[in-house]
Amino acid sequence: MAAAVKQEPGTMAFPDGKVHNKSGDWSGGKGILPARETLGPLFLMSTTPAFSIVFFHVCTYMNGNFIEFAKLCLANGLFSTIYSIWPSPWDSSVWSMILSFMAFELVLQKYMPGREFKATVTATGNVPIYKANGMQTYVFTLSTLLTLTYFDIIRPALVYDKFGEFLSSMNVFAFAFCFMLLIKGHIAPTNSDSGTNGNIVIDFYWGMELHPRILGWDVKMFTNCRFGMMFWAVGILCFAHKNMELNDGVIQIGMAVNVALQLIYISKFFYWEMGYMNSMDIQHDRAGYYICWGCLVWVPSVYTSHSFYLAGNAPEIGTIKAALIFICG
């Protein structure tokens, strides 16, 4: 006869003999580390901005050699090394690029024609409503970039030249933006899909609201789609332009394949954008540092990193090898 299983309050026994949490909370609880729910987010928020800068620096100035960077830290100290390599976040030309791009995408998000899309009803009965104009916005954005480049109105390679300052500035912007969302969630939440977690660190890290809107703009659609994913496409085209500048106006075939494969993926994303608005990122994750910093800084810095590196370091490969890479990719 099987031994009886001790059943604690709030749990229920299943036929497999195991005890399951009746509350439906599958998070794993507080864990074995004291204050994990506070120390974990604090650790991530204190290290991820530095990682974005270190990643850029190693790719740009150390030929992608993280071992050499580790040796530099051992010789000079971790914090002094990071301080010495951190680009200025106060370059006015960089802020002009950032704010212009944001304003352009915000206008398109609201005014580009598109059908109304109603997403899944939330647990509190709210129905998020979006304008399904992602693909139109994507095509218009890239067309505008290419047109302005063709007529020498802008120089996209400047994004490459100022990318360290761009990431540094975006870290400042992301923290300020998340702090604003924290305040908004406390004093002016958009709807009932909001509330404090009882811990100000988690409120900042995970967010206060599920579907925050500011002046009619959906925050997560902007940060995730219209800035993060859109910059991914715009950024790699800017890096491709730098590759052309370094090679007498001709893009290296390896760089071309790299950019083309990513643009296919990103195009699929914007074609499917309303499906994404029904995904876990949107339906479960609140708008806080966790998702907003990720889309404002992590996506631009890490997702584009191989294209950034290849802009100045693309190997010479033949047409057949490039075609095979493209087909397999």
N, C-alpha and C positions, 0 to 999 in steps of 0.2 A: 504494500500500500504506500502510495506516495505521501511524503511528509507534507503537512499543512503549511501553506505559505502565509507568513505574517502580513497582514494588510493594514497599512497605515491610513488614517483619515485622509480623504481627498484622493484616494486611489481606488482602483477596481481590478479584480482578478479576472483574467481571461482564460479560455480553455487550455492555452498552452502552459498554464501554471505560473506565468509571469505576472507581475503587478505593473499596471500601467497608470499613468497620470490621468485622472478623470477630467482635470481642468482643461486638457488639450494643450498645455504648455510643453512643448518639446524642445525648449531652448537649452536644456541641460542644467537649469537653475543657476545658482550663484557660483558653482564650481568649488574647487578646493583652495583657491588662492583668495585671501581676504581682500575685499574691495576690488575684485576683478572688474566689476561693472564700471568702476571709476578709473582705475589705473590703466586698464586696457585702452580705452579711448584716449586718455591723456598721453600714453606712450605713442599711439599711432599719430595723434595730432602734432606731437613734437618731433617725430622722425620723418614722416612722409614729405613735408615740404623740403627738408634737407635732402632727402633722397632724390627728389626731382631735380635739384640743383647739382648734386653730385653726379647723377646720371648724365646730365647735359655736359658737365665739365669733363668727365672721363671720355665721353664720346668725341668731344671737340678738341681737347688739348692733350689727351693721353692715349690716343689711338684705341680707345675702348679697353684699355688695360686696367682693370680694377685692382690687380695685384700691385701695380705701381702706385696706385692711389693709397692702398693700405700701407705701403712702405712710407709714403709721404706723411700719413697720419701718425705712424709710429715715431717718425723722426721729429715732427713738429707739434704733435698733439692733435687729437680729433677736432676739438672745438675751434682751435686757432686755424686749422687747415680749412675747415668749412667756412669760417668767417672770411678768410683771405680769398676764397674762390667765389664768394657770393656776389653776383652782379648787382648793380644798383637797381632798385625798384622805382626810381624816380626819373627815368628818362622821359622827357616830354614827348618825343617823337613816338615812343613805344605806346604811351598812354593814348596818344592820338589815334594810332592804329587800332588799339584794343577797343576804345570807345566808339570809333567809327564803325568797326565791324559789328559790335553789339547793337548799335542803333540801327544799322542796315538790316540786321536779322530780326530785330524786334518789329520793325515796320512791316517786313515781309510776313512775319508770323501772324500779325493781326490783319493785314490788308490784302495779302495774296489770295485770290479766289480759291475756294475749296468747299466741299460739301460738309455739312454738319455730321459729326460722329459722336455717338453716345457710348461711353465706355461702360464697363461693368458697374453695377450698383455696389456702393460701399457697404460696410457692416452697419453703418448708421443710417443708411437709406439715401445717401446722396448719389447723384449721377453725374460724373465728370463729363463735360461736353467740350469737344475740340473741333477745330477747323482742320479738315484733312487736306492740307496743302503742302505737305512735306516734299513730295517729288517736284512739284512746281517750284518751290523755293530753292531746292537743291540745284535744279537745272538753271534757274535764273541767277543764282549766286555764282556758279562756275562760269556761266556765260559772261556775266559782268566782269569777273576777274580776268578772263581771257581777252575780252574786248578792251578793257583799260590797259592791259599789258601790251596788246598789239599796237595801240596808238601812243605808247610811251607815256601814258598819263600817270601810271604807277610803276614802281620797280618791285615786283614780288620778292626778289632775292633779299630785300632788306629785312624781311621776316627771319631769314636764315642768319643774316649778319647780327641781328639784335635778339636772337632767340633766348639767350641767357637773361637779358633784361626783361624780355617778354614773360618768361616763366617766373622770374622774381616778382614782377608787377602783378601777375595773375595770382600768386600766393597771397599778396597783400589784399587784392580785391576779393578773393575767395573768403578769407577770414572776416573781412568787413561785411561781406554779403551774408555770411552765415550768422554773424552777430545780429545783423538787421532782421533776419528771419526769426531768430530767437526772441527778440523784442516784439516783433509782429505777432508771433504765436501766443505770447502772453497777453498782449493788450488788444489785438485786432485780428483774431483768427478768421479765416475765410468762411469756414463752416464748422459743423460739429465733428468732423474728422480731425480732431486736434486735441491737445491737452498735454500737461506736463507729465514726465515720467517719474517725478519726485526726486530728480537728481539733475542739477543744473549742467553738469558735465555731459550727461546723456542727452539732455534737452538740446545742447549745442551740437553734440556729435551726431545723434540720430535724427534730431529735428523735432519740432513741435507740431507740424501740420503735415497731413498726408497729401493734400492737393491745394497748396497755397496759391493765391492769385494776387497780383499787384496791378492795380489800375486796369484790370481785365486781362492781363497777360498771365498765362499759366507758367509758374516758376520752373517746374520740372521739365516741361516741354522745351523751355528756353535753354536751361543749363545742360540738359542731357542731349537734346536733339539739335537745336538751332545754334548752340555754341560748341559743345564738345564734339559731336559727330560732324557738324559742318566744318569746324576748324580742321578736323582730321583730313578732310578732302582738300580744303583750301591750303592747309599747311604743306602737305606733300607736293602740291603743285608749285608752291613757292620754292620749295627745296629743289624741285626739278628745274626751275628757272635758274637757280644758283648753279646747278650742275651744268647747264648750258653756258652760263657766263664763264665758267672755268674751262670750258672745252670749245671755245671759239664759236659759240652759238649753236652747237650740236649737242643734243642730249645723248648720253651714253646708253647703249641698249639695255644694260643691266638695270640702270636707273629707270628707264622707260617701262620695263617689265614689272619692276617693283611697284611703281605708281599705278600702272594699269590694273594689276591684280587687286590692289586696295580699293581703287575706284569702283570696280565691279562689286566688291563687297559692300561698300558704302552706298552705292546706288540701290542695291537690294534692300538695304536698311531703310532708306527713305521711301522706297516703293511700299514697304511693309510697315511704315511708321505707326499706323493706327493699331497694328497688331502689337507693336512694342508698348503702346499706351495701355494695353491690357496685360502687360507682363508683371513679374514680381517687383521689378524696379519701381514701377509706378503704383501698383496696387498695394504693396506692402511697405516698402521703404519710405520713410518720411523725408522731407526736404531739410537736411542738415548737412553738417560737414561730411558725413559718411558718403553721401551721394553727390552733393553739390561741389565740394572740393575735388572729388574724383573726376567729375565731368569738366570742371573749369581748369584743372591743372594736370591731373593724372593722364587723362586722354590726350591732351596736346603734347605732353612731355614724353610719355612712354609709347603710346600707340604710333606716334610718328617717328620714333627714335631711329629705326633702321633706315628710313628714308633720309633723315637728317644726316646720319653717318655716311650713307652712300653718296650724298651730294658731292662730297669732297674725296670719297674713297672708293668709288665704284670700280670693281675690277673689269678688265677688258675680257669680254666673252663673245664667242661667235654667235652667228645668227641661229644655227641649229640648236646650240645649247640654250640660248635665250628662248627659243620656241618651245623646247622641252620643259623648261622651267615654267613658262606661261601655261602650258597645257596641264602640267601636273598641279600647278597652283590653283 
